[in-house]
Amino acid sequence: RSVVDADAPVDVRYDIVDLRRILADNRATSDSLPMVISAFDILEKYAVNLLKPNRPQFWRQIKFSNGVYQARVACLRGSRNLLKAMGYTDEFPNGLAFPKHVDRPDTDV
């Protein structure tokens, strides 16, 4: 079940992100916290795009070959699970996508 599909208000849906776990899984070096912050900055942009009434043209998929994804998100352990929680549950060879039967993210408050 995705965060976007959760039966709860939007502000509560994202409470299921286990930040302690993410920090623990990504604490290997002294550069870890800035890396986590940078990754969350991009993940937040993905989430905000899902909440917009006029979403960007390519909102349905995240390509792992995208330069921004490679540089700032791919290095975060657990990032794919976070994307899946947002609704990007269909895997394809180079990324994740919303299921074809989903016309739009469930953003109703």
JOWOQUI-V110442 format. One record per residue. D_CENTER is the distance of its C-alpha to the mean C-alpha in whole Angstrom. Layout:
# JOWOQUI-V110442
D_CENTER  D_CENTER
This chain:
# JOWOQUI-V110442
14  10  10  11  14  15  18  18  18  15  15  16  13  10  13  13  10  13  13  17  16  13  16  18  17  16  20  22  23  24  21  19  18  18  15  13  13  13  10  8  10  8  5  7  9  6  6  10  11  10  12  15  18  18  15  15  17  14  11  12  11  9  12  12  15  14  16  13  11  14  15  12  9  11  13  11  12  10  7  7  8  5  3  7  7  5  8  8  10  13  14  16  18  15  12  10  11  11  15  18  19  17  18  16  13  15  15  18  19
